[in-house]
């Protein structure tokens, strides 16, 4: 059983390397940027405000950061 598991791990590692090489080739070939692949990043304030909008209030943050976030309008409110 251990031999089969080792073979599986080795095959998975080889497949991983093959897929990674393919992705790198395509990124170079097509000129993709990080933003093209992963999308637009969100600021810490945006992510935190989204959690507050969903009713998640049990996060540990500094009082000054909380004041900063609460002073900013949420995207939910600004879209309406």
PDB file of N, CA, C and O in Angstrom:
ATOM      1  N   UNK A   1       0.823  -1.192   0.000  1.00  0.00           N
ATOM      2  CA  UNK A   1       0.000   0.000   0.000  1.00  0.00           C
ATOM      3  C   UNK A   1       0.870   1.260   0.000  1.00  0.00           C
ATOM      4  O   UNK A   1       0.552   2.234  -0.683  1.00  0.00           O
ATOM      5  N   UNK A   2       1.955   1.242   0.757  1.00  0.00           N
ATOM      6  CA  UNK A   2       2.848   2.399   0.828  1.00  0.00           C
ATOM      7  C   UNK A   2       3.497   2.675  -0.528  1.00  0.00           C
ATOM      8  O   UNK A   2       3.720   3.831  -0.889  1.00  0.00           O
ATOM      9  N   UNK A   3       3.795   1.623  -1.270  1.00  0.00           N
ATOM     10  CA  UNK A   3       4.411   1.786  -2.592  1.00  0.00           C
ATOM     11  C   UNK A   3       3.440   2.496  -3.531  1.00  0.00           C
ATOM     12  O   UNK A   3       3.834   3.395  -4.275  1.00  0.00           O
ATOM     13  N   UNK A   4       2.187   2.097  -3.494  1.00  0.00           N
ATOM     14  CA  UNK A   4       1.166   2.721  -4.328  1.00  0.00           C
ATOM     15  C   UNK A   4       1.005   4.197  -3.968  1.00  0.00           C
ATOM     16  O   UNK A   4       0.856   5.046  -4.847  1.00  0.00           O
ATOM     17  N   UNK A   5       1.037   4.489  -2.692  1.00  0.00           N
ATOM     18  CA  UNK A   5       0.919   5.881  -2.240  1.00  0.00           C
ATOM     19  C   UNK A   5       2.108   6.712  -2.720  1.00  0.00           C
ATOM     20  O   UNK A   5       1.935   7.853  -3.149  1.00  0.00           O
ATOM     21  N   UNK A   6       3.303   6.150  -2.650  1.00  0.00           N
ATOM     22  CA  UNK A   6       4.494   6.852  -3.138  1.00  0.00           C
ATOM     23  C   UNK A   6       4.398   7.114  -4.640  1.00  0.00           C
ATOM     24  O   UNK A   6       4.761   8.193  -5.108  1.00  0.00           O
ATOM     25  N   UNK A   7       3.912   6.136  -5.391  1.00  0.00           N
ATOM     26  CA  UNK A   7       3.751   6.316  -6.827  1.00  0.00           C
ATOM     27  C   UNK A   7       2.730   7.415  -7.136  1.00  0.00           C
ATOM     28  O   UNK A   7       2.910   8.212  -8.057  1.00  0.00           O
ATOM     29  N   UNK A   8       1.672   7.436  -6.357  1.00  0.00           N
ATOM     30  CA  UNK A   8       0.643   8.460  -6.538  1.00  0.00           C
ATOM     31  C   UNK A   8       1.210   9.845  -6.270  1.00  0.00           C
ATOM     32  O   UNK A   8       0.957  10.779  -7.031  1.00  0.00           O
ATOM     33  N   UNK A   9       1.971   9.983  -5.202  1.00  0.00           N
ATOM     34  CA  UNK A   9       2.575  11.275  -4.848  1.00  0.00           C
ATOM     35  C   UNK A   9       3.556  11.711  -5.939  1.00  0.00           C
ATOM     36  O   UNK A   9       3.573  12.881  -6.322  1.00  0.00           O
ATOM     37  N   UNK A  10       4.360  10.793  -6.434  1.00  0.00           N
ATOM     38  CA  UNK A  10       5.327  11.107  -7.484  1.00  0.00           C
ATOM     39  C   UNK A  10       4.619  11.525  -8.775  1.00  0.00           C
ATOM     40  O   UNK A  10       5.041  12.471  -9.440  1.00  0.00           O
ATOM     41  N   UNK A  11       3.546  10.818  -9.124  1.00  0.00           N
ATOM     42  CA  UNK A  11       2.794  11.159 -10.335  1.00  0.00           C
ATOM     43  C   UNK A  11       2.152  12.535 -10.200  1.00  0.00           C
ATOM     44  O   UNK A  11       2.143  13.324 -11.146  1.00  0.00           O
ATOM     45  N   UNK A  12       1.627  12.809  -9.037  1.00  0.00           N
ATOM     46  CA  UNK A  12       0.994  14.114  -8.790  1.00  0.00           C
ATOM     47  C   UNK A  12       2.028  15.237  -8.876  1.00  0.00           C
ATOM     48  O   UNK A  12       1.743  16.292  -9.443  1.00  0.00           O
ATOM     49  N   UNK A  13       3.211  15.027  -8.329  1.00  0.00           N
ATOM     50  CA  UNK A  13       4.277  16.033  -8.381  1.00  0.00           C
ATOM     51  C   UNK A  13       4.705  16.288  -9.825  1.00  0.00           C
ATOM     52  O   UNK A  13       4.921  17.434 -10.218  1.00  0.00           O
ATOM     53  N   UNK A  14       4.827  15.217 -10.614  1.00  0.00           N
ATOM     54  CA  UNK A  14       5.203  15.367 -12.019  1.00  0.00           C
ATOM     55  C   UNK A  14       4.117  16.125 -12.785  1.00  0.00           C
ATOM     56  O   UNK A  14       4.420  16.993 -13.603  1.00  0.00           O
ATOM     57  N   UNK A  15       2.868  15.798 -12.520  1.00  0.00           N
ATOM     58  CA  UNK A  15       1.753  16.478 -13.172  1.00  0.00           C
ATOM     59  C   UNK A  15       1.735  17.955 -12.786  1.00  0.00           C
ATOM     60  O   UNK A  15       1.493  18.818 -13.629  1.00  0.00           O
ATOM     61  N   UNK A  16       1.990  18.240 -11.522  1.00  0.00           N
ATOM     62  CA  UNK A  16       2.030  19.615 -11.033  1.00  0.00           C
ATOM     63  C   UNK A  16       3.072  20.419 -11.804  1.00  0.00           C
ATOM     64  O   UNK A  16       2.791  21.523 -12.271  1.00  0.00           O
ATOM     65  N   UNK A  17       4.263  19.868 -11.933  1.00  0.00           N
ATOM     66  CA  UNK A  17       5.345  20.561 -12.639  1.00  0.00           C
ATOM     67  C   UNK A  17       4.982  20.791 -14.105  1.00  0.00           C
ATOM     68  O   UNK A  17       5.272  21.849 -14.663  1.00  0.00           O
ATOM     69  N   UNK A  18       4.348  19.796 -14.725  1.00  0.00           N
ATOM     70  CA  UNK A  18       3.947  19.906 -16.127  1.00  0.00           C
ATOM     71  C   UNK A  18       2.902  21.007 -16.316  1.00  0.00           C
ATOM     72  O   UNK A  18       3.001  21.816 -17.239  1.00  0.00           O
ATOM     73  N   UNK A  19       1.916  21.028 -15.448  1.00  0.00           N
ATOM     74  CA  UNK A  19       0.863  22.045 -15.534  1.00  0.00           C
ATOM     75  C   UNK A  19       1.442  23.427 -15.272  1.00  0.00           C
ATOM     76  O   UNK A  19       1.096  24.380 -15.970  1.00  0.00           O
ATOM     77  N   UNK A  20       2.301  23.550 -14.297  1.00  0.00           N
ATOM     78  CA  UNK A  20       2.919  24.841 -13.976  1.00  0.00           C
ATOM     79  C   UNK A  20       3.750  25.350 -15.147  1.00  0.00           C
ATOM     80  O   UNK A  20       3.701  26.538 -15.467  1.00  0.00           O
ATOM     81  N   UNK A  21       4.499  24.481 -15.781  1.00  0.00           N
ATOM     82  CA  UNK A  21       5.289  24.878 -16.944  1.00  0.00           C
ATOM     83  C   UNK A  21       4.375  25.344 -18.077  1.00  0.00           C
ATOM     84  O   UNK A  21       4.681  26.318 -18.765  1.00  0.00           O
ATOM     85  N   UNK A  22       3.258  24.651 -18.270  1.00  0.00           N
ATOM     86  CA  UNK A  22       2.296  25.021 -19.309  1.00  0.00           C
ATOM     87  C   UNK A  22       1.687  26.395 -19.024  1.00  0.00           C
ATOM     88  O   UNK A  22       1.550  27.219 -19.928  1.00  0.00           O
ATOM     89  N   UNK A  23       1.331  26.631 -17.785  1.00  0.00           N
ATOM     90  CA  UNK A  23       0.753  27.925 -17.406  1.00  0.00           C
ATOM     91  C   UNK A  23       1.776  29.035 -17.622  1.00  0.00           C
ATOM     92  O   UNK A  23       1.440  30.087 -18.166  1.00  0.00           O
ATOM     93  N   UNK A  24       3.007  28.814 -17.207  1.00  0.00           N
ATOM     94  CA  UNK A  24       4.052  29.832 -17.385  1.00  0.00           C
ATOM     95  C   UNK A  24       4.276  30.136 -18.860  1.00  0.00           C
ATOM     96  O   UNK A  24       4.462  31.293 -19.239  1.00  0.00           O
ATOM     97  N   UNK A  25       4.257  29.109 -19.685  1.00  0.00           N
ATOM     98  CA  UNK A  25       4.422  29.303 -21.122  1.00  0.00           C
ATOM     99  C   UNK A  25       3.298  30.152 -21.687  1.00  0.00           C
ATOM    100  O   UNK A  25       3.542  31.071 -22.469  1.00  0.00           O
ATOM    101  N   UNK A  26       2.076  29.851 -21.299  1.00  0.00           N
ATOM    102  CA  UNK A  26       0.924  30.605 -21.805  1.00  0.00           C
ATOM    103  C   UNK A  26       0.907  32.041 -21.286  1.00  0.00           C
ATOM    104  O   UNK A  26       0.518  32.956 -22.011  1.00  0.00           O
ATOM    105  N   UNK A  27       1.318  32.242 -20.062  1.00  0.00           N
ATOM    106  CA  UNK A  27       1.385  33.599 -19.511  1.00  0.00           C
ATOM    107  C   UNK A  27       2.370  34.423 -20.328  1.00  0.00           C
ATOM    108  O   UNK A  27       2.095  35.571 -20.679  1.00  0.00           O
ATOM    109  N   UNK A  28       3.516  33.830 -20.627  1.00  0.00           N
ATOM    110  CA  UNK A  28       4.526  34.529 -21.423  1.00  0.00           C
ATOM    111  C   UNK A  28       4.043  34.736 -22.851  1.00  0.00           C
ATOM    112  O   UNK A  28       4.184  35.826 -23.406  1.00  0.00           O
ATOM    113  N   UNK A  29       3.485  33.714 -23.435  1.00  0.00           N
ATOM    114  CA  UNK A  29       3.039  33.760 -24.830  1.00  0.00           C
ATOM    115  C   UNK A  29       1.961  34.808 -25.055  1.00  0.00           C
ATOM    116  O   UNK A  29       2.014  35.550 -26.037  1.00  0.00           O
ATOM    117  N   UNK A  30       0.986  34.878 -24.161  1.00  0.00           N
ATOM    118  CA  UNK A  30      -0.134  35.798 -24.322  1.00  0.00           C
ATOM    119  C   UNK A  30       0.056  37.128 -23.594  1.00  0.00           C
ATOM    120  O   UNK A  30      -0.753  38.042 -23.756  1.00  0.00           O
ATOM    121  N   UNK A  31       1.107  37.242 -22.803  1.00  0.00           N
ATOM    122  CA  UNK A  31       1.364  38.493 -22.100  1.00  0.00           C
ATOM    123  C   UNK A  31       0.406  38.776 -20.966  1.00  0.00           C
ATOM    124  O   UNK A  31       0.129  39.937 -20.664  1.00  0.00           O
ATOM    125  N   UNK A  32      -0.107  37.728 -20.330  1.00  0.00           N
ATOM    126  CA  UNK A  32      -1.014  37.932 -19.204  1.00  0.00           C
ATOM    127  C   UNK A  32      -0.301  38.641 -18.065  1.00  0.00           C
ATOM    128  O   UNK A  32       0.895  38.451 -17.846  1.00  0.00           O
ATOM    129  N   UNK A  33      -1.054  39.461 -17.345  1.00  0.00           N
ATOM    130  CA  UNK A  33      -0.533  40.100 -16.140  1.00  0.00           C
ATOM    131  C   UNK A  33      -1.162  39.425 -14.929  1.00  0.00           C
ATOM    132  O   UNK A  33      -2.096  38.632 -15.053  1.00  0.00           O
ATOM    133  N   UNK A  34      -0.637  39.752 -13.773  1.00  0.00           N
ATOM    134  CA  UNK A  34      -1.204  39.219 -12.524  1.00  0.00           C
ATOM    135  C   UNK A  34      -2.675  39.600 -12.413  1.00  0.00           C
ATOM    136  O   UNK A  34      -3.502  38.798 -11.979  1.00  0.00           O
ATOM    137  N   UNK A  35      -2.988  40.804 -12.800  1.00  0.00           N
ATOM    138  CA  UNK A  35      -4.371  41.284 -12.714  1.00  0.00           C
ATOM    139  C   UNK A  35      -5.286  40.525 -13.677  1.00  0.00           C
ATOM    140  O   UNK A  35      -6.441  40.253 -13.350  1.00  0.00           O
ATOM    141  N   UNK A  36      -4.768  40.180 -14.874  1.00  0.00           N
ATOM    142  CA  UNK A  36      -5.557  39.402 -15.827  1.00  0.00           C
ATOM    143  C   UNK A  36      -5.955  38.056 -15.231  1.00  0.00           C
ATOM    144  O   UNK A  36      -7.082  37.594 -15.414  1.00  0.00           O
ATOM    145  N   UNK A  37      -5.042  37.447 -14.533  1.00  0.00           N
ATOM    146  CA  UNK A  37      -5.272  36.100 -14.013  1.00  0.00           C
ATOM    147  C   UNK A  37      -6.065  36.117 -12.715  1.00  0.00           C
ATOM    148  O   UNK A  37      -7.018  35.354 -12.558  1.00  0.00           O
ATOM    149  N   UNK A  38      -5.680  36.977 -11.791  1.00  0.00           N
ATOM    150  CA  UNK A  38      -6.293  36.953 -10.459  1.00  0.00           C
ATOM    151  C   UNK A  38      -7.343  38.022 -10.247  1.00  0.00           C
ATOM    152  O   UNK A  38      -7.995  38.034  -9.203  1.00  0.00           O
ATOM    153  N   UNK A  39      -7.527  38.916 -11.195  1.00  0.00           N
ATOM    154  CA  UNK A  39      -8.525  39.962 -11.043  1.00  0.00           C
ATOM    155  C   UNK A  39      -8.000  41.126 -10.228  1.00  0.00           C
ATOM    156  O   UNK A  39      -6.843  41.153  -9.808  1.00  0.00           O
ATOM    157  N   UNK A  40      -8.878  42.074 -10.019  1.00  0.00           N
ATOM    158  CA  UNK A  40      -8.500  43.265  -9.263  1.00  0.00           C
ATOM    159  C   UNK A  40      -8.463  42.954  -7.781  1.00  0.00           C
ATOM    160  O   UNK A  40      -9.410  42.388  -7.235  1.00  0.00           O
ATOM    161  N   UNK A  41      -7.397  43.313  -7.145  1.00  0.00           N
ATOM    162  CA  UNK A  41      -7.286  43.108  -5.708  1.00  0.00           C
ATOM    163  C   UNK A  41      -8.195  44.044  -4.949  1.00  0.00           C
ATOM    164  O   UNK A  41      -8.561  45.107  -5.451  1.00  0.00           O
ATOM    165  N   UNK A  42      -8.549  43.669  -3.784  1.00  0.00           N
ATOM    166  CA  UNK A  42      -9.413  44.503  -2.946  1.00  0.00           C
ATOM    167  C   UNK A  42      -8.616  44.973  -1.741  1.00  0.00           C
ATOM    168  O   UNK A  42      -7.792  44.233  -1.201  1.00  0.00           O
ATOM    169  N   UNK A  43      -8.862  46.188  -1.330  1.00  0.00           N
ATOM    170  CA  UNK A  43      -8.156  46.731  -0.179  1.00  0.00           C
ATOM    171  C   UNK A  43      -8.643  46.069   1.103  1.00  0.00           C
ATOM    172  O   UNK A  43      -9.715  45.465   1.144  1.00  0.00           O
ATOM    173  N   UNK A  44      -7.840  46.195   2.133  1.00  0.00           N
ATOM    174  CA  UNK A  44      -8.219  45.639   3.432  1.00  0.00           C
ATOM    175  C   UNK A  44      -9.516  46.277   3.922  1.00  0.00           C
ATOM    176  O   UNK A  44     -10.377  45.605   4.490  1.00  0.00           O
ATOM    177  N   UNK A  45      -9.643  47.586   3.693  1.00  0.00           N
ATOM    178  CA  UNK A  45     -10.856  48.288   4.115  1.00  0.00           C
ATOM    179  C   UNK A  45     -12.078  47.737   3.379  1.00  0.00           C
ATOM    180  O   UNK A  45     -13.129  47.530   3.987  1.00  0.00           O
ATOM    181  N   UNK A  46     -11.942  47.500   2.080  1.00  0.00           N
ATOM    182  CA  UNK A  46     -13.061  46.979   1.299  1.00  0.00           C
ATOM    183  C   UNK A  46     -13.484  45.616   1.810  1.00  0.00           C
ATOM    184  O   UNK A  46     -14.676  45.366   1.994  1.00  0.00           O
ATOM    185  N   UNK A  47     -12.507  44.714   2.047  1.00  0.00           N
ATOM    186  CA  UNK A  47     -12.838  43.370   2.522  1.00  0.00           C
ATOM    187  C   UNK A  47     -13.490  43.428   3.897  1.00  0.00           C
ATOM    188  O   UNK A  47     -14.460  42.713   4.153  1.00  0.00           O
ATOM    189  N   UNK A  48     -12.966  44.273   4.783  1.00  0.00           N
ATOM    190  CA  UNK A  48     -13.510  44.392   6.128  1.00  0.00           C
ATOM    191  C   UNK A  48     -14.922  44.949   6.079  1.00  0.00           C
ATOM    192  O   UNK A  48     -15.808  44.468   6.786  1.00  0.00           O
ATOM    193  N   UNK A  49     -15.136  45.966   5.244  1.00  0.00           N
ATOM    194  CA  UNK A  49     -16.466  46.562   5.132  1.00  0.00           C
ATOM    195  C   UNK A  49     -17.464  45.543   4.588  1.00  0.00           C
ATOM    196  O   UNK A  49     -18.622  45.521   5.007  1.00  0.00           O
ATOM    197  N   UNK A  50     -17.019  44.698   3.655  1.00  0.00           N
ATOM    198  CA  UNK A  50     -17.893  43.656   3.117  1.00  0.00           C
ATOM    199  C   UNK A  50     -18.309  42.687   4.223  1.00  0.00           C
ATOM    200  O   UNK A  50     -19.453  42.233   4.256  1.00  0.00           O
ATOM    201  N   UNK A  51     -17.385  42.372   5.125  1.00  0.00           N
ATOM    202  CA  UNK A  51     -17.733  41.498   6.249  1.00  0.00           C
ATOM    203  C   UNK A  51     -18.751  42.174   7.162  1.00  0.00           C
ATOM    204  O   UNK A  51     -19.699  41.536   7.621  1.00  0.00           O
ATOM    205  N   UNK A  52     -18.555  43.457   7.423  1.00  0.00           N
ATOM    206  CA  UNK A  52     -19.512  44.185   8.265  1.00  0.00           C
ATOM    207  C   UNK A  52     -20.887  44.214   7.605  1.00  0.00           C
ATOM    208  O   UNK A  52     -21.905  44.051   8.279  1.00  0.00           O
ATOM    209  N   UNK A  53     -20.919  44.419   6.291  1.00  0.00           N
ATOM    210  CA  UNK A  53     -22.200  44.455   5.573  1.00  0.00           C
ATOM    211  C   UNK A  53     -22.926  43.121   5.656  1.00  0.00           C
ATOM    212  O   UNK A  53     -24.156  43.075   5.620  1.00  0.00           O
ATOM    213  N   UNK A  54     -22.163  42.031   5.767  1.00  0.00           N
ATOM    214  CA  UNK A  54     -22.783  40.708   5.870  1.00  0.00           C
ATOM    215  C   UNK A  54     -23.125  40.346   7.308  1.00  0.00           C
ATOM    216  O   UNK A  54     -23.650  39.263   7.566  1.00  0.00           O
ATOM    217  N   UNK A  55     -22.834  41.240   8.246  1.00  0.00           N
ATOM    218  CA  UNK A  55     -23.212  40.999   9.626  1.00  0.00           C
ATOM    219  C   UNK A  55     -22.163  40.271  10.447  1.00  0.00           C
ATOM    220  O   UNK A  55     -22.476  39.737  11.511  1.00  0.00           O
ATOM    221  N   UNK A  56     -20.932  40.240   9.975  1.00  0.00           N
ATOM    222  CA  UNK A  56     -19.871  39.574  10.731  1.00  0.00           C
ATOM    223  C   UNK A  56     -19.156  40.650  11.549  1.00  0.00           C
ATOM    224  O   UNK A  56     -18.453  41.496  10.997  1.00  0.00           O
ATOM    225  N   UNK A  57     -19.344  40.607  12.870  1.00  0.00           N
ATOM    226  CA  UNK A  57     -18.833  41.673  13.730  1.00  0.00           C
ATOM    227  C   UNK A  57     -17.817  41.197  14.757  1.00  0.00           C
ATOM    228  O   UNK A  57     -17.400  41.985  15.605  1.00  0.00           O
ATOM    229  N   UNK A  58     -17.411  39.948  14.710  1.00  0.00           N
ATOM    230  CA  UNK A  58     -16.558  39.419  15.770  1.00  0.00           C
ATOM    231  C   UNK A  58     -15.084  39.389  15.364  1.00  0.00           C
ATOM    232  O   UNK A  58     -14.385  38.421  15.662  1.00  0.00           O
ATOM    233  N   UNK A  59     -14.606  40.435  14.689  1.00  0.00           N
ATOM    234  CA  UNK A  59     -13.212  40.485  14.253  1.00  0.00           C
ATOM    235  C   UNK A  59     -12.411  41.381  15.178  1.00  0.00           C
ATOM    236  O   UNK A  59     -12.923  42.385  15.671  1.00  0.00           O
ATOM    237  N   UNK A  60     -11.170  41.027  15.413  1.00  0.00           N
ATOM    238  CA  UNK A  60     -10.294  41.842  16.241  1.00  0.00           C
ATOM    239  C   UNK A  60      -9.553  42.835  15.354  1.00  0.00           C
ATOM    240  O   UNK A  60      -8.730  42.444  14.527  1.00  0.00           O
ATOM    241  N   UNK A  61      -9.851  44.124  15.532  1.00  0.00           N
ATOM    242  CA  UNK A  61      -9.180  45.180  14.785  1.00  0.00           C
ATOM    243  C   UNK A  61      -8.913  46.340  15.732  1.00  0.00           C
ATOM    244  O   UNK A  61      -9.517  46.449  16.799  1.00  0.00           O
ATOM    245  N   UNK A  62      -7.998  47.198  15.318  1.00  0.00           N
ATOM    246  CA  UNK A  62      -7.707  48.356  16.157  1.00  0.00           C
ATOM    247  C   UNK A  62      -8.873  49.342  16.072  1.00  0.00           C
ATOM    248  O   UNK A  62      -9.539  49.431  15.041  1.00  0.00           O
ATOM    249  N   UNK A  63      -9.114  50.073  17.144  1.00  0.00           N
ATOM    250  CA  UNK A  63     -10.217  51.054  17.126  1.00  0.00           C
ATOM    251  C   UNK A  63     -10.060  52.099  16.030  1.00  0.00           C
ATOM    252  O   UNK A  63     -11.053  52.527  15.442  1.00  0.00           O
ATOM    253  N   UNK A  64      -8.808  52.524  15.742  1.00  0.00           N
ATOM    254  CA  UNK A  64      -8.617  53.535  14.706  1.00  0.00           C
ATOM    255  C   UNK A  64      -8.976  52.983  13.322  1.00  0.00           C
ATOM    256  O   UNK A  64      -9.541  53.700  12.496  1.00  0.00           O
ATOM    257  N   UNK A  65      -8.650  51.714  13.068  1.00  0.00           N
ATOM    258  CA  UNK A  65      -9.010  51.119  11.777  1.00  0.00           C
ATOM    259  C   UNK A  65     -10.527  50.998  11.654  1.00  0.00           C
ATOM    260  O   UNK A  65     -11.090  51.258  10.590  1.00  0.00           O
ATOM    261  N   UNK A  66     -11.174  50.609  12.726  1.00  0.00           N
ATOM    262  CA  UNK A  66     -12.632  50.483  12.718  1.00  0.00           C
ATOM    263  C   UNK A  66     -13.281  51.841  12.445  1.00  0.00           C
ATOM    264  O   UNK A  66     -14.241  51.923  11.678  1.00  0.00           O
ATOM    265  N   UNK A  67     -12.767  52.900  13.063  1.00  0.00           N
ATOM    266  CA  UNK A  67     -13.295  54.239  12.811  1.00  0.00           C
ATOM    267  C   UNK A  67     -13.120  54.623  11.351  1.00  0.00           C
ATOM    268  O   UNK A  67     -14.026  55.191  10.742  1.00  0.00           O
ATOM    269  N   UNK A  68     -11.945  54.310  10.783  1.00  0.00           N
ATOM    270  CA  UNK A  68     -11.668  54.614   9.384  1.00  0.00           C
ATOM    271  C   UNK A  68     -12.663  53.906   8.466  1.00  0.00           C
ATOM    272  O   UNK A  68     -13.197  54.514   7.539  1.00  0.00           O
ATOM    273  N   UNK A  69     -12.909  52.638   8.723  1.00  0.00           N
ATOM    274  CA  UNK A  69     -13.818  51.856   7.885  1.00  0.00           C
ATOM    275  C   UNK A  69     -15.240  52.388   8.000  1.00  0.00           C
ATOM    276  O   UNK A  69     -15.941  52.514   6.996  1.00  0.00           O
ATOM    277  N   UNK A  70     -15.660  52.693   9.197  1.00  0.00           N
ATOM    278  CA  UNK A  70     -17.033  53.132   9.389  1.00  0.00           C
ATOM    279  C   UNK A  70     -17.287  54.536   8.844  1.00  0.00           C
ATOM    280  O   UNK A  70     -18.432  54.893   8.564  1.00  0.00           O
ATOM    281  N   UNK A  71     -16.233  55.334   8.693  1.00  0.00           N
ATOM    282  CA  UNK A  71     -16.388  56.663   8.095  1.00  0.00           C
ATOM    283  C   UNK A  71     -16.618  56.574   6.593  1.00  0.00           C
ATOM    284  O   UNK A  71     -17.215  57.478   6.009  1.00  0.00           O
ATOM    285  N   UNK A  72     -16.161  55.511   5.961  1.00  0.00           N
ATOM    286  CA  UNK A  72     -16.265  55.328   4.513  1.00  0.00           C
ATOM    287  C   UNK A  72     -17.627  54.720   4.173  1.00  0.00           C
ATOM    288  O   UNK A  72     -18.096  53.822   4.873  1.00  0.00           O
ATOM    289  N   UNK A  73     -18.262  55.202   3.109  1.00  0.00           N
ATOM    290  CA  UNK A  73     -19.531  54.567   2.712  1.00  0.00           C
ATOM    291  C   UNK A  73     -19.254  53.176   2.167  1.00  0.00           C
ATOM    292  O   UNK A  73     -18.244  52.955   1.499  1.00  0.00           O
ATOM    293  N   UNK A  74     -20.125  52.265   2.444  1.00  0.00           N
ATOM    294  CA  UNK A  74     -19.933  50.909   1.923  1.00  0.00           C
ATOM    295  C   UNK A  74     -20.319  50.889   0.464  1.00  0.00           C
ATOM    296  O   UNK A  74     -21.107  51.721   0.015  1.00  0.00           O
ATOM    297  N   UNK A  75     -19.775  49.949  -0.279  1.00  0.00           N
ATOM    298  CA  UNK A  75     -20.117  49.811  -1.697  1.00  0.00           C
ATOM    299  C   UNK A  75     -21.582  49.440  -1.861  1.00  0.00           C
ATOM    300  O   UNK A  75     -22.215  49.830  -2.841  1.00  0.00           O
ATOM    301  N   UNK A  76     -22.112  48.708  -0.931  1.00  0.00           N
ATOM    302  CA  UNK A  76     -23.511  48.306  -0.988  1.00  0.00           C
ATOM    303  C   UNK A  76     -24.409  49.536  -0.986  1.00  0.00           C
ATOM    304  O   UNK A  76     -25.374  49.604  -1.747  1.00  0.00           O
ATOM    305  N   UNK A  77     -24.097  50.505  -0.136  1.00  0.00           N
ATOM    306  CA  UNK A  77     -24.902  51.707  -0.046  1.00  0.00           C
ATOM    307  C   UNK A  77     -24.683  52.614  -1.253  1.00  0.00           C
ATOM    308  O   UNK A  77     -25.627  53.240  -1.735  1.00  0.00           O
ATOM    309  N   UNK A  78     -23.452  52.691  -1.744  1.00  0.00           N
ATOM    310  CA  UNK A  78     -23.163  53.606  -2.840  1.00  0.00           C
ATOM    311  C   UNK A  78     -23.721  53.113  -4.169  1.00  0.00           C
ATOM    312  O   UNK A  78     -23.898  53.917  -5.085  1.00  0.00           O
ATOM    313  N   UNK A  79     -24.007  51.813  -4.307  1.00  0.00           N
ATOM    314  CA  UNK A  79     -24.580  51.278  -5.532  1.00  0.00           C
ATOM    315  C   UNK A  79     -26.068  51.563  -5.652  1.00  0.00           C
ATOM    316  O   UNK A  79     -26.610  51.612  -6.756  1.00  0.00           O
ATOM    317  N   UNK A  80     -26.720  51.749  -4.528  1.00  0.00           N
ATOM    318  CA  UNK A  80     -28.192  51.944  -4.536  1.00  0.00           C
ATOM    319  C   UNK A  80     -28.578  53.331  -4.951  1.00  0.00           C
ATOM    320  O   UNK A  80     -29.765  53.652  -5.008  1.00  0.00           O
TER     321      UNK A  80
END
